[in-house]
């Protein structure tokens, strides 16, 4: 993530698409706790063509135990 101040009132934030996808996923997961700001950021990200990362086909759950 790169943050650049354009002036005293405006900043520009640049992120890689993969980082933006993870940010979107987190914002959607915490939408209730974050309120309106989350909705606004989600709309901006989705409007820019960002989608959450795909869910894995399966999750590894085996337990190796102590050695």
N, C-alpha and C positions, 0 to 999 in steps of 0.2 A: 504494500500500500504506500502510495506517495501522496503527500498532502502539500499543496502549493497555495500560498496566500496570493490572491489576485489583487486585493486591496484590503483595507481594514474591515470591510463588511462581508467579503466574499472569499471563499476558498474553493479550490478544485482538488478533488480526490480521484486518484487513478488506482485501479486494482486490476489484477489479472482476472480473466473470466472464471477460472477455477476458484479463486478466492471469493469472487462475487457470488458464485453459486453456493458456496458454503455459508456466506453471510446471509443470503436469502433463506437458506434452510434454517439457520439459527433464528432469524427474525420471525419466520413463520411459526417456529416452535414456541417462541416467547411472545407471540402477538398479544395475548391477553394481559401479560404483565407490563408490556411496553406501551400499549395504547395507541394513540393516534400517530405518533412518530413512526411506529413500526409499520402501520398501514401505508403511510406516505412513502417510506423507503421501499417497501415491497412493491408498490405501484411503480416507482421510478426504476427499480431493478427489472421488473417484468416488462416494463415499457421499453427498456433497452435491449430486450431479447434474452435476458438471463433466466435460466431455469434451474431449479434445485438439482444437485447431483443425483444420478440414478441410484436407486436402492440396490444393494447387492443381491444376487440370486439366492445366496444363503449366508448365514452367519456362523462362523466357527465357534463352537461352544464346548469342545472337549477340554477336559481338565487334565493337565500333565502331573499335577501333584508335586510335592517337594522331592528333591533328590537326596 
